[in-house]
Amino acid sequence: MDSTEPYYRFIESSIEEARTDTPVIMIIGPRQAGKTTLAKQLTNKGIQYITLDDETTRLAAQRDPAGLIRSLDKVAIDEIQRVPQLLLAIKKSVDDDRRPGRFLLTGSANLMALPTVADSLAGRMETLSLFPLAQAEIERHPTNWLDAAFSGRLLKLSKKSITKTLIDRVLMGGYPEMLKRPSPRRRATWAKQYIAAIVERDVRDIADIEKLDRLPRFLQILAQTAGQMCNYTHLGAQIGLDGKTAAKYIGVLENMFLLRRVQVWTSNKIKRIVKTPKLQFLDSGLLTTLLNLDAKAIQRDHTKFGSLLETFVFTELLKHATWSHNTYQFLYYRDADKFEVDFVLENTEGLLMGIEVKAAASINSEDLRGLKKLAGLAKKKFFRGIIFYDGDETLPLGDNIWATPVAGLWAGEG
């Protein structure tokens, strides 16, 4: 669904709730995901708005952070990572005045990964994540697949005639600016310039890395390994970096919300587990551009669709987790015998849901082997196995494993 009206972001209620009892609320996520739009909407409710992308404001903040903060009462500060020294001034201000909802901050880098930042605002700040639009937000269909699934309900399709095909949705991703553009060529042009801007400008704000000119090529190499395990030595060697430096580069890109390393699920009883994290990109549209793919290329060779669809499902689930009142850990499973589960989701009770993603309209017995292995290892902690596929029906496959449509993530009902 395309519309000129702003999308309602499902984390807005969580932000409003936090503003009633917490002095500082930080919204983190990638650039162009909608943080500025959301912050401006919230500033209509009685707080001032400033952005550190403005050169004059940024200069004032850098030269006298304490003075700038003293001059403000209730304020939204956009792109706080551009002047991180403001956070210490905010800490002092909050220590003197603990009124809730005083500061709404947005950041396009995960500053909370820096120990000094995390420590400075501990107990004073609540952090919420905003990713590009979820399909449920695009369709304006409030639902939370994760909460429903862990409560024992699998969302079935409420309608079978959906305006965009699954391939179209995956190739487009969730960035609002991508959704506005009328053609794949225009979307790819935006995505290329977006990635270049992050590499050329934003990385410098949060990291001092050598050989910055190699980062664009490195990002393309990483795109080829989306959904695969991180072999830092092998990845780095392709652009003349050692494994340690390659891992550092990946950490920087992770802090810019371009990708995420997913850790493996393990147990003390498992001896032959693989402990290497695997790599997931955080938007299938950007990954499509990095891989130089389009619908015609996928129709010619459907095997190219698999990693894109896995990325798409991963990010959709991640977005649902941001507006849930529950907490979920995202993991995966692989052992030395090559049994694998794409994602293993663990809730706060320690219950596990194994999730496989298949870019097909049918499922065979081979698709169940990883989930069955996980169920045997997790025993009572195994809540359910799910295979997302490109079909219409939610079907039981035995052994507490279900097939469910990918479209249930945005067009489902209990």
Secondary structure, DSSP 4 states (H G I P E B T S, - for coil): ---SSPPPPTTHHHHHHHTTT-SEEEEE--TTSSHHHHHHHHHTTT-EEEETTSHHHHHHHHH-HHHHHHT-SSEEEE-GGGSTTHHHHHHHHHHH---TT-EEEEESS-GGGSHHHHHHTTTTEEEEE-PSPPHHHHTT----HHHHHHTT-PPEES-S--SS-HHHHHHH-S-HHHHH-SSHHHHHHHHHHHHHHIIIIIHHHH---S-GGGHHHHHHHHHHTTTSB--HHHHHHTTT--HHHHHHHHHHHHHTTSEEEEEEP--TT-SSB----EEEES-HHHHHHHTT--HHHHHH-GGGHHHHHHHHHHHHHHHHHHT-SS-EEEEEEEBTT--EEEEEEEETT--EEEEEE-SSS---GGGGHHHHHHHHHHGGGEEEEEEEESSS--EE-STTEEEEETTHHHHEE-
